[in-house]
Amino acid sequence: MKSLSNTGFALFGAALIAISYGLARFAFGLFVPPIRAELGLTPDVIGIIGALPLISFLLATLVAPLSADRLGARNTAVSAQS
């Protein structure tokens, strides 16, 4: 197994944290009316913005097994919890 540099490990961990916190953005729908009114966004744009967290979660789900193979299950789990 190839070791990541300190910077690579930090970036990898930051990406995992960003993906994990992205799930909290599913509450986006509660704030759509004031955001839409303030920024003048169309329903299409709001739909795309609302779909981005789900898309990133699905992509992360596809990458997780590859990460576990490369880094090991323990290191992947520790990175996801950081």
C-alpha positions as a printed NumPy array, in Angstrom:
array([[  0.   ,   0.   ,   0.   ],
       [  1.403,   3.379,  -1.036],
       [  1.493,   6.031,   1.702],
       [  0.02 ,   9.456,   1.099],
       [  2.065,  12.558,   1.805],
       [  0.945,  14.717,   4.71 ],
       [ -0.607,  17.205,   2.306],
       [ -2.308,  14.471,   0.304],
       [ -3.701,  12.905,   3.458],
       [ -4.979,  16.288,   4.674],
       [ -6.662,  16.992,   1.333],
       [ -8.159,  13.519,   1.252],
       [ -9.5  ,  13.941,   4.796],
       [-10.889,  17.381,   3.973],
       [-12.686,  15.953,   0.953],
       [-14.204,  13.167,   3.056],
       [-15.375,  15.683,   5.657],
       [-16.886,  17.898,   2.972],
       [-18.778,  14.931,   1.561],
       [-19.988,  13.889,   5.028],
       [-21.233,  17.351,   5.905],
       [-22.84 ,  17.605,   2.475],
       [-25.589,  15.28 ,   3.669],
       [-26.77 ,  17.979,   6.067],
       [-27.572,  20.113,   3.049],
       [-30.657,  18.042,   2.341],
       [-32.427,  20.624,   4.515],
       [-31.874,  23.045,   1.623],
       [-35.543,  22.813,   0.638],
       [-36.628,  24.678,   3.755],
       [-34.694,  27.725,   2.633],
       [-35.571,  27.661,  -1.079],
       [-38.307,  30.335,  -1.044],
       [-36.205,  33.101,   0.568],
       [-33.069,  32.153,  -1.406],
       [-35.004,  32.066,  -4.668],
       [-36.616,  35.444,  -3.949],
       [-33.33 ,  37.063,  -2.925],
       [-31.205,  35.747,  -5.805],
       [-33.862,  35.513,  -8.512],
       [-33.083,  31.877,  -9.325],
       [-35.221,  29.815, -11.671],
       [-36.751,  26.496, -10.597],
       [-34.265,  24.692, -12.865],
       [-31.263,  26.231, -11.101],
       [-32.757,  25.521,  -7.672],
       [-33.269,  21.898,  -8.758],
       [-29.646,  21.572,  -9.843],
       [-28.4  ,  23.116,  -6.601],
       [-30.646,  20.794,  -4.608],
       [-29.37 ,  17.748,  -6.511],
       [-25.66 ,  18.477,  -6.015],
       [-25.408,  17.02 ,  -2.466],
       [-27.041,  13.784,  -3.597],
       [-24.773,  13.558,  -6.627],
       [-21.674,  14.105,  -4.478],
       [-22.891,  11.477,  -2.003],
       [-23.405,   8.974,  -4.81 ],
       [-19.961,   9.693,  -6.267],
       [-18.404,   9.288,  -2.822],
       [-20.207,   5.974,  -2.471],
       [-18.594,   4.826,  -5.695],
       [-15.126,   5.996,  -4.595],
       [-15.283,   4.524,  -1.068],
       [-14.574,   0.905,  -2.086],
       [-11.615,   2.033,  -4.182],
       [-10.328,   4.03 ,  -1.245],
       [-10.728,   1.039,   1.06 ],
       [ -8.766,  -1.134,  -1.365],
       [ -5.983,   1.41 ,  -1.693],
       [ -5.736,   2.703,   1.899],
       [ -7.248,  -0.206,   3.786],
       [-10.614,  -0.317,   5.485],
       [ -9.31 ,   1.036,   8.789],
       [ -7.569,   4.066,   7.272],
       [-10.588,   4.841,   5.117],
       [-12.911,   4.645,   8.123],
       [-10.595,   6.799,  10.242],
       [-10.364,   9.338,   7.411],
       [-14.148,   9.447,   7.093],
       [-14.554,  10.104,  10.823],
       [-11.959,  12.897,  10.98 ]])
